[in-house]
Amino acid sequence: MKITITARHFELTEPLKTRLKKKVLKLEKISNQIIDAHIILEETGSRATAEVVLHSKSYDLRAQAKSYDMYTACENVVKKIRHQVRTHEEKIKHHKYKGRAGSLDPAFIVFH
């Protein structure tokens, strides 16, 4: 997965950068379809905003979180995007196997 981090109006520290990369790379355990992630960090006044945009083969996801602390905003946005990825993967899995359980009803099996 390709990860791009953009910092606006502040200097990005190395510990924050490595922490974010480590957390976003963990999303590959949930979904192997993710191609790249774009993380946008912005500070305006006393507010910190973190945004994550994920691109995959079949979908794009976006999450945003605001806080007074950049680390808190990053933690919250990773939680949000992780929830979105899990929800999307569960929908795909549920949809994929939805018809199979009903089609195995023994009353409809015909033997020749």
Stockholm file with secondary structure:
# STOCKHOLM 1.0

chainA/1-112         MKITITARHFELTEPLKTRLKKKVLKLEKISNQIIDAHIILEETGSRATAEVVLHSKSYDLRAQAKSYDMYTACENVVKKIRHQVRTHEEKIKHHKYKGRAGSLDPAFIVFH
#=GR chainA/1-112 SS CEEEEEEESSCCCHHHHHHHHHHHHGGGGTCSCEEEEEEEEEEETTEEEEEEEEEESSCEEEEEEEESSHHHHHHHHHHHHHHHHHHHHHHHHHHHHHHHHHHTCGGGCCCC
#=GC SS_cons         CEEEEEEESSCCCHHHHHHHHHHHHGGGGTCSCEEEEEEEEEEETTEEEEEEEEEESSCEEEEEEEESSHHHHHHHHHHHHHHHHHHHHHHHHHHHHHHHHHHTCGGGCCCC
//
